[in-house]
Amino acid sequence: MINFPKRIFQLYKVRWLYFTAILCFFVIYYKIYVYVIKDTSERFFKKDYFVNTKGCQVSAFNPFSRKVLAHTSKLKPYKCTQKKLLLAQTINGSNFLVLPMKRKSIFRIYRVKEISDIKCEYNVIKRITDKLNKYSKKKTFSLSKRRRQIEVKSGATIIRTKCFGLQKEILYHDVHFFMPPLGKKTKQTRREKRLSVLILGIDSISHLHFIRSMPLLRTYIKLLPHVEFWGYNRVGDNSYPNLMPFFSGLNTTELEKDCYNDEKNFDKCQLLFQHFKSFGYTTSFGEDTYIGGTFNYQKGGFEKIPTDFYLRPVMVEIHRHTTYELEREQSINCSGDRKYSDVLYEFIRKLVPHLQQSPHFSFFWQTQGVHDYFNYSPLIDKDYFRLLRLFETENILSSTLVLLMSDHGLRYGDFRTTYQGMLEESQPLLIAIYPEWLATAYPLALSNLKKNSHSLITTYDLHATLKDLTNLNLLSNENVKNRTTLLQQLGSNIPRGISLFLPIPEIRNCHLASIPAQFCLCHKLHQISSRDKRSERAARFMVDNINIRLSNYSLCPQLMLEEVQDTYLIKQDNDQQSFGVKVRLKTMPGGGLFEGTAVFFGDSLTLNGPVLRINKYGNQSRCVQNYKIEMYCHCSLH
């Protein structure tokens, strides 16, 4: 019998346990994936409609049809190329930069002989506006074998750190942030019980694509009290027109006229942040982007800080000083060893103790990867599963309504040019996760919420729903009955935003819900030949309309119709004399793919909403700084 040394035996034992754990994880993950596919496919094949009411019928689709799966492929995980030399940690109320690496790793990666060869400096950063930060006086420090923790400024702090080698070459450059110390915990009596709100937003993901691509998260959600909304319909093209009704209850035209145009920032706009703040809630706002922020893409953002916890100053500093693009895909950005989305996840995790302290309204939104790539969302399945599991283990879900949501489906790419891709773009993800006590305390309100899972709804309704939560007395059975009676008395004059704790009227259609016709999922489409005279007339009318928009921009040449790719006939609601023609067309120069709807009324033609681009245009439009024009312009100097 061979006697192995004890150390070698222990090493083999550890490796075997590690291998077994990995194997078990993948077996469980595979079973979950197969279970979700089987469960979902069987149910969707049997169901004819997502919404089937007097005012609207939305046809159901199988998320796993062969035509759809032909567009799916597995992406390799994106890994940032730099290493984590320093880590930001708060220990016993004090902030530290911690050296997590072992000495050998430091010597190998940074090619130094001693840790003390690395000299570092940092600046404390203070936000001025959404586009500008300022800096304190630079502070220097050295690393050493014995000094692996460097204390920095206490409290809520953002710092940018650089470390140099003996030749003054930059070895490390990154931005770190610390949360403020915890205040006194808010005590609530049973009578005063309040519900927090937390938004987990994932850009450009349809409801069906969520089912296809995030099985781990979806299976976990099935174990929690939740409502999945199948009639959630977008109201605009991109994030801005879809999220402004969520935040303000207004469309973009109304909002800009009301509070934005003169100020060139959103400070005077009455948004949900201010509403919840006025009721004593703490507020948080984090997005994993600098350029594409909800309030910042070709907009002025905020002069004053809009929330108690705000990630944007961190993203401003990263974007201006420490960002780099991964070579594989230029739209995935990193800072240090973290992708932009990892910075957002870190922000959320560090907020957890504060979310436990008092009622809060928190809004988090991811854009990176999911905005551009159909097959990116499986890469973040585990990230969101871990976040939701963290919320449960830290008891946040027991006092919080979580909305897992999106703004629209994927707007570009090959899948978007398919019939199902076109429809999925208008059916974004929306799932509400609620604590069990809410259903016990307010049974009628929660019954309505569940019934509305198959109603036609929008972000206008979400705005009205969340405003109810600052006064839970509105959800009592008596108040819900009274409010329902008043709603029924309005007949067809119902408001566009209705709390989902009330029953959405059966008569609601896209017009009553303020959903533009071109995004309406209730309309039935009938494909006709692209060579049909109506197809060509509608297509040329749309190109002419684009050229009128471009006529004031000398660097944007006029476009010509290259081909009509697909055409659908749309019957207008309760109108026997008019009909719509939805066209997808290609133009030159630039190869732009556009989609729009023209309404025929006798011999006359009108556009039913703007003509929208459905393929990427990259830097083609860099000569114009107007978000309303850039999708059409193919700069002549490009």
C-alpha positions as CSV (number, residue, x, y, z in Angstrom):
1,M,0.0,0.0,0.0
2,I,1.3,3.4,-1.0
3,N,1.5,6.0,1.8
4,F,0.8,9.5,0.4
5,P,2.2,12.4,2.5
6,K,-0.6,14.0,4.5
7,R,-0.2,17.4,2.7
8,I,-0.5,15.8,-0.8
9,F,-3.6,13.9,0.4
10,Q,-5.2,17.0,1.7
11,L,-4.4,18.8,-1.6
12,Y,-6.1,16.1,-3.6
13,K,-9.1,16.1,-1.2
14,V,-9.5,19.9,-1.7
15,R,-9.3,19.6,-5.5
16,W,-11.8,16.8,-5.5
17,L,-14.3,18.8,-3.4
18,Y,-13.8,21.8,-5.6
19,F,-14.4,19.7,-8.8
20,T,-17.5,18.1,-7.2
21,A,-19.0,21.5,-6.3
22,I,-18.5,22.8,-9.8
23,L,-20.0,19.7,-11.3
24,C,-23.0,19.9,-9.0
25,F,-23.5,23.5,-9.9
26,F,-23.6,22.9,-13.7
27,V,-25.9,19.9,-13.3
28,I,-28.4,22.0,-11.3
29,Y,-28.0,24.9,-13.7
30,Y,-28.7,22.6,-16.6
31,K,-31.8,21.1,-15.0
32,I,-33.1,24.5,-14.2
33,Y,-32.5,25.6,-17.8
34,V,-34.3,22.5,-19.2
35,Y,-37.1,22.9,-16.7
36,V,-37.7,26.5,-17.6
37,I,-37.6,25.8,-21.4
38,K,-40.0,22.9,-21.1
39,D,-42.4,24.7,-18.8
40,T,-42.4,27.8,-20.8
41,S,-42.7,26.2,-24.2
42,E,-45.6,24.0,-23.3
43,R,-47.5,26.9,-21.7
44,F,-46.9,29.3,-24.6
45,F,-47.9,26.9,-27.3
46,K,-51.3,26.4,-25.6
47,K,-51.9,30.1,-25.0
48,D,-53.3,32.2,-27.8
49,Y,-53.0,35.7,-26.3
50,F,-50.9,37.6,-23.8
51,V,-53.8,40.1,-23.6
52,N,-57.4,39.2,-24.5
53,T,-59.7,42.0,-23.5
54,K,-62.5,44.0,-25.2
55,G,-60.1,46.8,-26.1
56,C,-57.0,44.8,-27.0
57,Q,-55.7,41.5,-28.1
58,V,-52.0,40.8,-28.0
59,S,-51.0,37.5,-29.7
60,A,-48.8,35.1,-27.7
61,F,-45.5,33.9,-29.1
62,N,-43.2,31.0,-28.2
63,P,-39.9,32.3,-27.0
64,F,-38.1,29.1,-28.0
65,S,-39.3,28.7,-31.6
66,R,-36.8,27.4,-34.1
67,K,-36.8,30.7,-36.0
68,V,-35.9,32.6,-32.8
69,L,-33.3,30.1,-31.6
70,A,-31.5,30.4,-34.9
71,H,-30.4,33.9,-33.7
72,T,-29.1,32.7,-30.4
73,S,-25.4,31.9,-29.7
74,K,-23.2,31.7,-26.7
75,L,-20.9,34.6,-25.9
76,K,-17.7,34.1,-24.0
77,P,-17.6,36.2,-20.8
78,Y,-16.0,39.6,-21.1
79,K,-13.1,40.1,-18.7
80,C,-11.3,43.4,-18.2
81,T,-7.6,43.1,-18.8
82,Q,-6.2,45.1,-15.8
83,K,-5.8,43.8,-12.3
84,K,-7.2,44.9,-8.9
85,L,-4.2,46.4,-7.1
86,L,-6.3,48.2,-4.5
87,L,-9.7,47.6,-3.0
88,A,-12.0,50.1,-1.3
89,Q,-13.3,48.9,2.1
90,T,-15.0,50.5,5.1
91,I,-13.8,48.9,8.3
92,N,-15.4,49.9,11.7
93,G,-16.5,53.2,10.2
94,S,-13.2,54.1,8.6
95,N,-12.3,54.1,4.9
96,F,-9.3,52.1,3.6
97,L,-7.6,51.3,0.4
98,V,-6.6,47.7,0.9
99,L,-3.9,45.7,-0.9
100,P,-5.7,42.3,-1.6
101,M,-2.9,40.8,-3.8
102,K,-0.3,38.4,-2.5
103,R,3.4,39.5,-2.8
104,K,4.2,37.0,-5.5
105,S,1.3,38.2,-7.7
106,I,2.4,41.8,-7.3
107,F,6.0,41.0,-8.3
108,R,4.8,39.0,-11.3
109,I,2.1,41.4,-12.6
110,Y,3.9,44.7,-11.9
111,R,7.5,43.5,-12.3
112,V,8.8,45.1,-9.2
113,K,11.3,43.6,-6.7
114,E,9.6,45.0,-3.6
115,I,6.2,46.2,-2.7
116,S,7.8,49.4,-1.5
117,D,8.9,50.1,-5.1
118,I,5.2,51.1,-5.8
119,K,4.4,54.7,-5.0
120,C,0.8,55.9,-5.1
121,E,-1.3,59.1,-4.9
122,Y,-5.0,59.9,-4.7
123,N,-7.4,62.9,-5.0
124,V,-10.7,63.1,-3.3
125,I,-13.4,64.0,-5.8
126,K,-16.4,66.3,-5.3
127,R,-19.3,66.5,-7.7
128,I,-20.0,70.0,-9.1
129,T,-22.6,69.1,-11.8
130,D,-23.6,66.0,-13.8
131,K,-20.7,66.7,-16.1
132,L,-18.1,68.2,-13.8
133,N,-16.1,67.1,-10.8
134,K,-13.5,69.0,-8.8
135,Y,-10.5,67.7,-6.8
136,S,-8.9,68.1,-3.4
137,K,-5.2,68.5,-2.9
138,K,-3.3,65.3,-4.0
139,K,-2.1,63.0,-1.3
140,T,0.6,60.4,-1.6
141,F,1.3,57.1,0.1
142,S,3.6,54.1,-0.3
143,L,2.8,50.4,-0.1
144,S,4.9,48.0,1.9
145,K,5.0,44.4,3.1
146,R,3.6,45.5,6.5
147,R,1.4,48.4,5.3
148,R,-1.5,46.7,3.4
149,Q,-4.2,49.2,4.5
150,I,-4.1,52.9,3.8
151,E,-6.7,55.0,5.6
152,V,-8.3,57.7,3.4
153,K,-11.0,60.3,4.1
154,S,-14.0,59.1,6.1
155,G,-17.6,59.3,5.1
156,A,-19.1,59.4,1.6
157,T,-16.0,59.7,-0.5
158,I,-14.9,59.2,-4.1
159,I,-11.2,59.0,-4.9
160,R,-9.1,58.5,-8.0
161,T,-5.9,56.6,-7.3
162,K,-2.7,56.3,-9.4
163,C,0.3,54.1,-8.6
164,F,3.7,54.3,-10.2
165,G,6.8,52.1,-10.6
166,L,10.4,53.2,-10.2
167,Q,10.5,54.7,-13.7
168,K,7.4,56.8,-12.9
169,E,5.4,54.5,-15.3
170,I,1.7,54.2,-14.4
171,L,1.0,50.7,-12.9
172,Y,-2.5,51.3,-11.7
173,H,-5.2,53.9,-12.2
174,D,-8.8,53.5,-11.0
175,V,-11.7,55.2,-9.2
176,H,-13.0,54.0,-5.8
177,F,-16.0,55.1,-3.7
178,F,-17.2,54.7,-0.1
179,M,-20.6,55.0,1.3
180,P,-21.4,57.4,4.2
181,P,-21.7,56.0,7.8
182,L,-25.1,54.5,8.8
183,G,-27.5,56.8,10.5
184,K,-30.0,55.8,13.1
185,K,-32.3,53.0,12.0
186,T,-35.9,54.1,11.4
187,K,-38.3,52.4,13.7
188,Q,-41.7,51.5,12.3
189,T,-44.8,50.5,14.2
190,R,-47.1,47.9,12.6
191,R,-49.6,50.8,11.9
192,E,-46.9,52.9,10.2
193,K,-45.5,50.1,8.2
194,R,-44.1,51.4,4.9
195,L,-43.0,49.8,1.7
196,S,-39.8,50.6,0.0
197,V,-39.4,50.5,-3.8
198,L,-36.4,49.2,-5.7
199,I,-36.1,49.2,-9.5
200,L,-33.7,46.8,-11.2
201,G,-33.7,48.0,-14.8
202,I,-32.1,46.1,-17.7
203,D,-32.0,48.0,-20.9
204,S,-33.4,46.6,-24.2
205,I,-34.6,43.2,-23.0
206,S,-38.1,42.0,-24.0
207,H,-40.2,39.8,-21.8
208,L,-39.7,36.8,-24.0
209,H,-35.9,37.4,-24.3
210,F,-35.7,37.4,-20.5
211,I,-37.4,34.0,-20.5
212,R,-35.0,32.7,-23.1
213,S,-31.8,34.1,-21.7
214,M,-32.0,34.4,-17.9
215,P,-33.3,31.0,-16.7
216,L,-31.5,31.1,-13.3
217,L,-33.0,34.5,-12.3
218,R,-36.4,33.6,-13.6
219,T,-36.5,30.3,-11.7
220,Y,-35.5,32.1,-8.5
221,I,-38.2,34.7,-9.0
222,K,-40.8,31.8,-9.3
223,L,-40.0,31.0,-5.6
224,L,-40.9,34.5,-4.5
225,P,-44.3,36.3,-4.4
226,H,-44.5,38.0,-7.8
227,V,-46.6,39.2,-10.7
228,E,-45.3,38.9,-14.3
229,F,-46.9,41.4,-16.7
230,W,-47.6,40.2,-20.3
231,G,-49.3,43.3,-21.6
232,Y,-46.6,45.8,-20.8
233,N,-46.3,48.0,-23.9
234,R,-43.6,50.6,-24.7
235,V,-44.7,54.1,-25.4
236,G,-41.7,55.5,-27.2
237,D,-38.6,54.6,-29.3
238,N,-35.8,54.6,-26.8
239,S,-35.1,54.9,-23.1
240,Y,-35.9,58.6,-22.7
241,P,-39.5,58.6,-24.0
242,N,-40.3,55.3,-22.2
243,L,-38.8,56.3,-18.8
244,M,-40.0,59.9,-18.6
245,P,-43.6,58.8,-18.1
246,F,-42.3,56.4,-15.4
247,F,-40.5,59.2,-13.5
248,S,-42.9,62.1,-14.1
249,G,-46.3,60.8,-15.4
250,L,-45.8,63.1,-18.5
251,N,-44.7,62.4,-22.0
252,T,-41.4,64.0,-23.2
253,T,-43.2,67.0,-24.9
254,E,-45.2,67.8,-21.8
255,L,-42.2,67.3,-19.5
256,E,-39.9,69.5,-21.5
257,K,-42.5,72.3,-21.8
258,D,-43.3,72.0,-18.1
259,C,-39.9,72.1,-16.6
260,Y,-36.9,71.5,-18.9
261,N,-36.8,73.8,-21.9
262,D,-35.9,77.0,-20.1
263,E,-33.6,75.5,-17.5
264,K,-31.7,73.0,-19.7
265,N,-31.7,70.6,-16.7
266,F,-34.2,68.5,-14.9
267,D,-33.9,70.2,-11.4
268,K,-37.3,71.7,-11.4
269,C,-39.1,68.6,-12.8
270,Q,-41.3,66.8,-10.3
271,L,-40.0,63.3,-10.5
272,L,-40.5,60.2,-8.4
273,F,-37.2,60.9,-6.6
274,Q,-38.7,64.1,-5.2
275,H,-42.1,62.5,-4.5
276,F,-40.6,59.8,-2.3
277,K,-38.2,62.2,-0.7
278,S,-41.1,64.4,0.4
279,F,-42.5,61.4,2.3
280,G,-39.3,60.7,4.2
281,Y,-37.7,58.1,2.0
282,T,-34.0,57.9,1.2
283,T,-33.3,57.9,-2.6
284,S,-30.7,56.2,-4.7
285,F,-29.9,56.4,-8.5
286,G,-27.3,54.5,-10.3
287,E,-26.6,53.8,-14.0
288,D,-23.7,52.0,-15.6
289,T,-23.1,54.6,-18.2
290,Y,-21.8,58.2,-18.7
291,I,-22.8,59.1,-22.2
292,G,-26.1,57.2,-22.3
293,G,-27.7,58.2,-19.0
294,T,-31.5,58.5,-18.8
295,F,-31.3,62.3,-18.1
296,N,-27.9,62.9,-19.7
297,Y,-27.9,61.6,-23.3
298,Q,-27.8,64.9,-25.3
299,K,-29.5,66.4,-22.2
300,G,-28.4,68.6,-19.3
301,G,-29.0,66.1,-16.5
302,F,-29.1,67.7,-13.1
303,E,-27.3,70.7,-11.6
304,K,-28.1,69.8,-8.0
305,I,-27.6,66.2,-6.9
306,P,-31.0,64.5,-7.4
307,T,-30.8,61.7,-4.8
308,D,-29.1,60.8,-1.5
309,F,-26.9,58.2,-3.1
310,Y,-25.8,59.0,-6.7
311,L,-23.4,57.0,-8.8
312,R,-23.0,59.4,-11.7
313,P,-20.0,61.4,-10.2
314,V,-18.2,58.0,-10.1
315,M,-19.1,57.3,-13.8
316,V,-18.0,60.8,-14.8
317,E,-14.6,60.3,-13.3
318,I,-14.2,56.9,-14.8
319,H,-15.2,58.0,-18.2
320,R,-12.9,60.9,-18.3
321,H,-9.8,59.4,-16.7
322,T,-9.7,55.6,-16.2
323,T,-11.9,54.1,-18.9
324,Y,-10.6,51.7,-21.6
325,E,-12.3,49.6,-24.2
326,L,-12.0,45.9,-24.5
327,E,-10.5,45.0,-27.8
328,R,-13.1,42.3,-28.5
329,E,-16.0,44.7,-28.5
330,Q,-15.6,48.4,-28.4
331,S,-18.9,49.0,-26.6
332,I,-17.8,47.1,-23.4
333,N,-15.9,49.5,-21.2
334,C,-13.8,48.9,-18.1
335,S,-12.1,50.8,-15.3
336,G,-9.4,48.8,-13.6
337,D,-10.6,45.2,-13.3
338,R,-14.3,46.1,-13.5
339,K,-16.7,46.5,-16.4
340,Y,-19.0,49.5,-16.1
341,S,-21.8,47.1,-15.1
342,D,-19.6,45.7,-12.3
343,V,-19.3,49.3,-10.9
344,L,-23.1,49.4,-10.8
345,Y,-23.3,46.1,-9.0
346,E,-20.7,47.2,-6.5
347,F,-22.7,50.4,-5.9
348,I,-25.8,48.3,-5.2
349,R,-24.0,45.9,-2.8
350,K,-22.5,48.7,-0.8
351,L,-25.9,50.3,-0.5
352,V,-27.4,47.3,1.2
353,P,-26.8,48.4,4.8
354,H,-28.5,51.7,4.0
355,L,-31.4,50.0,2.3
356,Q,-31.9,48.1,5.6
357,Q,-32.0,51.3,7.6
358,S,-35.1,53.2,6.4
359,P,-37.7,53.3,3.7
360,H,-36.1,54.0,0.3
361,F,-36.8,54.6,-3.4
362,S,-33.9,53.1,-5.4
363,F,-33.5,53.1,-9.2
364,F,-30.7,51.1,-10.8
365,W,-30.3,50.7,-14.6
366,Q,-27.9,48.6,-16.7
367,T,-27.1,49.5,-20.3
368,Q,-23.7,47.9,-21.0
369,G,-23.8,44.9,-23.3
370,V,-27.6,44.4,-23.2
371,H,-28.2,47.6,-25.2
372,D,-26.3,46.3,-28.2
373,Y,-26.1,42.5,-28.2
374,F,-29.0,40.1,-28.5
375,N,-26.9,37.3,-26.8
376,Y,-25.4,39.3,-24.0
377,S,-28.1,38.9,-21.3
378,P,-27.2,35.2,-20.4
379,L,-23.8,36.7,-19.2
380,I,-25.6,38.7,-16.5
381,D,-28.1,36.0,-15.4
382,K,-26.0,35.0,-12.4
383,D,-25.2,38.6,-11.5
384,Y,-28.9,39.5,-11.1
385,F,-29.6,36.2,-9.4
386,R,-26.9,37.0,-6.8
387,L,-28.3,40.5,-6.3
388,L,-31.8,39.3,-5.7
389,R,-30.6,36.5,-3.4
390,L,-28.6,39.1,-1.5
391,F,-31.8,41.2,-1.1
392,E,-33.6,38.2,0.3
393,T,-30.8,37.1,2.7
394,E,-30.4,40.6,4.0
395,N,-34.1,40.9,4.6
396,I,-34.6,43.7,2.1
397,L,-37.4,41.9,0.2
398,S,-39.5,41.7,3.3
399,S,-40.1,45.4,3.1
400,T,-39.6,46.3,-0.6
401,L,-41.5,46.1,-3.8
402,V,-38.9,45.2,-6.5
403,L,-39.6,46.0,-10.2
404,L,-37.5,44.0,-12.6
405,M,-38.1,45.9,-15.8
406,S,-36.9,47.2,-19.1
407,D,-37.8,50.1,-21.4
408,H,-38.2,48.2,-24.7
409,G,-36.9,45.1,-26.5
410,L,-33.7,45.1,-28.6
411,R,-33.9,47.9,-31.2
412,Y,-31.1,46.8,-33.6
413,G,-29.6,43.7,-35.2
414,D,-30.7,40.6,-37.2
415,F,-33.3,39.4,-34.8
416,R,-35.0,42.8,-34.8
417,T,-35.6,42.4,-38.6
418,T,-37.7,39.3,-38.0
419,Y,-41.5,39.5,-37.5
420,Q,-41.2,38.3,-33.8
421,G,-38.3,40.6,-33.2
422,M,-40.3,43.6,-34.4
423,L,-43.1,42.7,-32.0
424,E,-40.8,41.9,-29.1
425,E,-39.3,45.3,-29.3
426,S,-42.6,46.8,-28.0
427,Q,-43.1,44.2,-25.2
428,P,-40.4,44.9,-22.6
429,L,-39.8,43.0,-19.4
430,L,-41.8,43.8,-16.3
431,I,-42.1,41.7,-13.1
432,A,-43.2,42.9,-9.7
433,I,-41.8,41.1,-6.6
434,Y,-43.6,41.9,-3.4
435,P,-43.4,40.9,0.3
436,E,-46.0,38.3,1.4
437,W,-47.5,40.6,4.1
438,L,-48.6,43.0,1.4
439,A,-51.1,40.5,0.0
440,T,-52.4,39.7,3.5
441,A,-52.8,43.4,4.5
442,Y,-54.3,44.5,1.1
443,P,-56.0,41.5,-0.5
444,L,-58.2,43.4,-3.0
445,A,-55.3,45.6,-4.2
446,L,-53.0,42.6,-4.7
447,S,-55.8,40.7,-6.4
448,N,-56.1,43.5,-8.9
449,L,-52.4,43.6,-9.4
450,K,-52.4,39.9,-10.4
451,K,-55.5,40.3,-12.7
452,N,-53.7,43.1,-14.5
453,S,-50.9,40.7,-15.4
454,H,-52.8,40.2,-18.7
455,S,-54.0,43.8,-19.2
456,L,-52.5,46.4,-21.5
457,I,-50.3,48.6,-19.3
458,T,-47.5,51.2,-19.7
459,T,-45.0,53.2,-17.7
460,Y,-47.7,55.8,-17.1
461,D,-49.4,53.1,-15.0
462,L,-46.2,52.3,-13.2
463,H,-45.9,56.0,-12.2
464,A,-49.4,56.0,-10.7
465,T,-48.8,52.7,-9.0
466,L,-45.6,53.8,-7.2
467,K,-47.2,57.0,-6.0
468,D,-49.8,54.9,-4.2
469,L,-47.0,53.3,-2.1
470,T,-46.2,56.4,-0.2
471,N,-49.7,56.1,1.4
472,L,-50.6,52.5,1.8
473,N,-54.0,53.4,3.2
474,L,-54.9,54.0,-0.5
475,L,-54.6,50.2,-0.9
476,S,-57.2,49.3,1.8
477,N,-60.2,47.3,0.5
478,E,-62.6,50.2,1.2
479,N,-60.4,52.7,-0.7
480,V,-59.8,50.4,-3.6
481,K,-63.5,49.8,-4.0
482,N,-64.3,53.5,-3.9
483,R,-61.5,54.3,-6.4
484,T,-62.7,51.5,-8.7
485,T,-66.2,52.9,-8.7
486,L,-64.9,56.3,-9.6
487,L,-62.8,54.8,-12.4
488,Q,-65.8,52.9,-13.8
489,Q,-67.9,56.0,-13.8
490,L,-65.4,57.7,-16.2
491,G,-66.3,55.3,-19.1
492,S,-64.0,55.9,-22.0
493,N,-62.6,59.1,-20.3
494,I,-60.2,57.0,-18.2
495,P,-56.8,58.5,-17.4
496,R,-53.8,57.2,-19.3
497,G,-52.0,56.4,-16.0
498,I,-54.0,54.0,-13.7
499,S,-52.6,52.4,-10.6
500,L,-52.2,48.7,-11.1
501,F,-53.8,48.2,-7.7
502,L,-57.0,49.1,-9.4
503,P,-58.6,47.0,-12.2
504,I,-57.6,48.2,-15.7
505,P,-60.8,48.7,-17.6
506,E,-61.6,46.1,-20.3
507,I,-62.2,48.8,-22.9
508,R,-58.6,50.1,-22.7
509,N,-56.9,50.2,-26.1
510,C,-53.7,51.8,-27.3
511,H,-55.4,55.2,-27.9
512,L,-56.8,55.3,-24.3
513,A,-53.4,54.2,-22.9
514,S,-51.5,56.9,-24.9
515,I,-49.5,54.3,-26.8
516,P,-48.5,55.6,-30.2
517,A,-50.0,53.4,-33.0
518,Q,-46.5,52.4,-34.3
519,F,-45.7,50.7,-31.0
520,C,-49.2,49.3,-30.4
521,L,-49.2,45.5,-29.8
522,C,-53.0,45.3,-30.1
523,H,-53.0,46.0,-33.8
524,K,-53.2,42.9,-36.1
525,L,-50.7,42.9,-38.9
526,H,-51.2,41.2,-42.2
527,Q,-48.1,40.9,-44.5
528,I,-48.4,42.1,-48.1
529,S,-46.0,42.0,-50.9
530,S,-43.1,44.5,-50.9
531,R,-43.9,45.1,-54.5
532,D,-47.5,46.2,-53.7
533,K,-48.2,49.8,-54.9
534,R,-49.2,50.7,-51.4
535,S,-45.8,49.5,-50.1
536,E,-43.7,51.5,-52.5
537,R,-45.9,54.6,-52.1
538,A,-45.6,54.4,-48.3
539,A,-41.9,53.8,-48.4
540,R,-41.2,56.8,-50.7
541,F,-43.4,59.0,-48.5
542,M,-41.3,58.0,-45.5
543,V,-38.0,58.7,-47.2
544,D,-39.4,62.1,-48.3
545,N,-40.3,62.8,-44.7
546,I,-36.8,62.0,-43.6
547,N,-35.3,64.3,-46.2
548,I,-37.4,67.2,-45.1
549,R,-35.9,66.7,-41.6
550,L,-32.4,66.6,-43.0
551,S,-32.8,69.7,-45.2
552,N,-31.6,72.1,-42.6
553,Y,-28.4,70.1,-42.0
554,S,-25.8,70.8,-44.8
555,L,-23.5,67.9,-43.8
556,C,-26.3,65.4,-44.1
557,P,-27.0,64.4,-47.7
558,Q,-30.5,63.5,-48.9
559,L,-31.4,59.8,-48.8
560,M,-32.7,57.6,-51.5
561,L,-34.9,54.5,-51.3
562,E,-32.8,51.4,-52.1
563,E,-35.3,48.7,-51.3
564,V,-38.6,47.8,-49.5
565,Q,-37.9,44.8,-47.3
566,D,-41.2,44.0,-45.5
567,T,-44.7,45.5,-45.5
568,Y,-47.6,44.9,-43.2
569,L,-51.2,46.1,-43.5
570,I,-52.8,47.5,-40.3
571,K,-56.5,47.9,-39.8
572,Q,-57.3,51.1,-37.9
573,D,-59.5,50.8,-34.8
574,N,-63.2,51.4,-35.6
575,D,-62.3,53.0,-38.9
576,Q,-63.6,51.6,-42.2
577,Q,-62.1,54.3,-44.4
578,S,-58.5,54.3,-43.5
579,F,-55.7,51.7,-43.1
580,G,-52.1,51.7,-42.1
581,V,-49.1,50.4,-43.9
582,K,-46.1,49.4,-41.8
583,V,-42.9,49.3,-43.9
584,R,-39.3,48.3,-43.3
585,L,-37.0,49.9,-45.9
586,K,-33.3,50.4,-46.7
587,T,-31.8,53.7,-47.8
588,M,-28.6,54.9,-49.4
589,P,-26.0,56.2,-48.7
590,G,-25.2,54.6,-45.4
591,G,-27.4,51.4,-45.6
592,G,-29.9,52.6,-43.0
593,L,-32.7,50.3,-42.2
594,F,-35.9,52.2,-41.2
595,E,-39.3,51.3,-40.1
596,G,-42.5,53.4,-40.0
597,T,-46.2,53.4,-40.5
598,A,-48.1,55.5,-43.1
599,V,-51.9,55.9,-42.8
600,F,-53.9,55.9,-46.1
601,F,-57.1,57.9,-46.1
602,G,-58.5,58.0,-49.6
603,D,-55.7,59.5,-51.7
604,S,-54.0,61.2,-48.8
605,L,-51.1,59.9,-46.7
606,T,-49.9,60.8,-43.2
607,L,-47.2,59.4,-41.0
608,N,-48.4,57.7,-37.8
609,G,-45.4,58.6,-35.6
610,P,-41.8,59.1,-36.6
611,V,-39.8,56.8,-39.0
612,L,-37.3,54.9,-36.8
613,R,-33.9,53.4,-37.5
614,I,-33.5,49.7,-36.6
615,N,-29.8,49.1,-37.4
616,K,-26.8,50.7,-35.8
617,Y,-25.3,53.8,-37.3
618,G,-22.2,54.1,-35.1
619,N,-20.2,57.3,-36.1
620,Q,-22.1,57.9,-39.3
621,S,-23.9,60.8,-37.7
622,R,-21.0,62.4,-35.7
623,C,-21.4,65.7,-37.6
624,V,-24.7,66.4,-35.9
625,Q,-25.4,66.8,-32.2
626,N,-29.2,66.3,-32.3
627,Y,-30.7,63.1,-31.0
628,K,-33.8,63.6,-33.2
629,I,-31.7,63.8,-36.4
630,E,-28.7,61.5,-35.8
631,M,-30.5,58.3,-36.7
632,Y,-31.1,59.7,-40.2
633,C,-27.9,61.5,-41.0
634,H,-25.0,59.9,-42.9
635,C,-22.4,62.6,-42.6
636,S,-20.9,63.6,-46.0
637,L,-17.5,64.1,-44.2
638,H,-17.6,60.6,-42.7
